[in-house]
Amino acid sequence: MNPNELTSIAHRLVEPGKGLLAADESNPTIAKRFQEIDVESSEETRLAYRRLLFTTPSIEDYLSGVILFDETIRQAGEDGTPMPQLLANKGIVPGIKVDRGAKPLAGFDGEKVTEGLDGLRERLAEYHELGARFAKWRAVIAIGDGMPTSACLEANGHALARYAALCQEAGIVPIVEPEVLIDGDHTIEQCRQATAETWYHLFAQMHRQDVLLEGSLLKASMVLSGKACAEQASVEEVAEETVSLARELVPAAVPGIVFLSGGQSPVRATEHLNAMNNLGEQPWKLGFSYARALQEPVMQAWRGKPAQVEAAQQALYRRARLNSEAMLGRYNSDMEQAA
């Protein structure tokens, strides 16, 4: 592990005005997305779609990194260039999802723990060889009656910290993602409490596992009202609650917080990011690591039709540019019509 190299990559991933494209959907997840646009999910269609994303002209203007799935990191562009090299040639850092999914936490109904630590050291060595320079591990935290429990938070915090330590040993920057789910009727206050407990456990475990914070990033969910909550918090309230909580609990040594969209619409995710970046100077960069909030317009434009590739790429470029403006605190709603 070279601490300077890890720190350098982490800072590169949160370069002002550039964010991450999460294109690491598992095959079952992308099958659901494709079903919505009447496209059959096969290795061929998945490859065509991801080639479309990664070869978007000038997308490197607004993307610093792309998170790949295991299948994709082993694939190549039309000219035979391996996907990680194709991205690196554009100045985009290739990353990889390494967890094996969230499974029921024994003894705690309704809660989950993410698996994938077994054999991770060997997999990380292979991914590094394939070109990955950062990785992602996602935990899911549900809010509900008596949830999250300390058992769930400790189990997931420990797994995230162990994963992060193994990544750094392999020369890979870990992105730790403890996603507090938006499902439910919880208030924004309940979300803040659950998120506070989640981040507290995470950083306590990362400290115990001697993770180099300067060479890691936090992928965070925003502090939001539950989807079914009668009273939805305003964009400004979400921004203030999220940033004030981060100032309490996220160490200044962490170079950046990249937010997940977590079920928000593309426009709302951009609005929230912009509002957070308008709250003044922070100890860490506030960026984005969006999947659906970047890809939804792309899929709607593409719909599996080769003739629509250019329109789909334009949709990606446009959405990435708007999020870049939000990362710089320069976005406004008029840009949606103008873009």
Protein Blocks (a to p, Z undefined) as FASTA:
>chain_A
ZZklmmmmmmmmmgghiacddfkbcfklmmmmmmmnopacdfklmmmmmmmmmmoghklm
mpcbdcddfklmmmccfkopafklmmmmnopacdddfbebjaddehiahiacdehkeokl
mmmmmmmmnopabdcddddddddehiacfklmmmmmmmmmmmmmmmmmnopacddddddd
fbdjbdfklmmmmmmmmmmmmmmmmmmnopafklcccddddddddfklmbacdfklmmmm
mmmmmmmmmcfklmbdcddfkopafklmmmmmmmmmmnopafbdcddddfklmmmmmmmm
nnopaklmmmmmmmmmmmmmmmmmmmnopacfklmmmZZ
